[in-house]
Amino acid sequence: MITAATQGRSVVKVKPKGKMTVESVLKEAEMAAHADSTITVDGKPANLKTPVSDESVVVVTSKITNG
């Protein structure tokens, strides 16, 4: 299973379906990344087109500002 997580939301497990990217994992998990989001796959910087494999961990965090 692929693990997907975002700030303020529970972790979601996604069953791999063929060749998947961060974008397809987020769609399957009903999550979104915004223009200012930071994306990592297995702790390494990534983008929406980054391929993921079974057991990958995809994390999307938003930029935090001071008001």
N, C-alpha and C positions, 0 to 999 in steps of 0.2 A: 504494500500500500504506500501511496505517496501522502505525505503529511503537508497540509497547507494551513498557515496561520497568519492572522493580521492583528493589529493592535485592537483591543477592545472586543475581540470576537473569539469564540471558542475554536479550538483546533478541529480541523475537518480532515478525515481520511478519504482519499480518492483512490478508487481502483484503477490501475493503469489500463489504458485502451490504446494499444499500438504505440506509435511514436508520439509522445506528448511533449508540449512546451509549457513554460510557465503560464502563458496565456490560456491554454486549454485546461490546465489544472485549475486555475482560478475560476474559469467559467464553470467547470464541473462542480467546484466547491461553492459556487454562487458568491464569490468574492470579487473585489475589484481593486485595481491599482490605479492611482492617479498620477498626473504628470510629475508631481513632486515626491512620489513614493520612492523608497529605497527597497530594492528587491534583492534577496539572497537565495541561493540554492546550495544547500549543504555548507552554509557559512561563507560562500564566495559570492562576490558581486555578480548580478545577473540582470537580464532584461526580459521582456515578454516573449522574445523569440528563443530564449535559452532552452535547450532540450533538458528534460528531466527523465530519470529512470525510476524503476521500482525502488522503494525505500528512500527516495530523495525527500528532503525537507525544504519546502518553499516558504519563505517568510517575507511578508510585505509590511513595511512600517512607513508611517507618514512623517513628514518633516514637522518638527515641533518648533513653534515660534513663541516669542515673548509678548503675546497679546497684540 
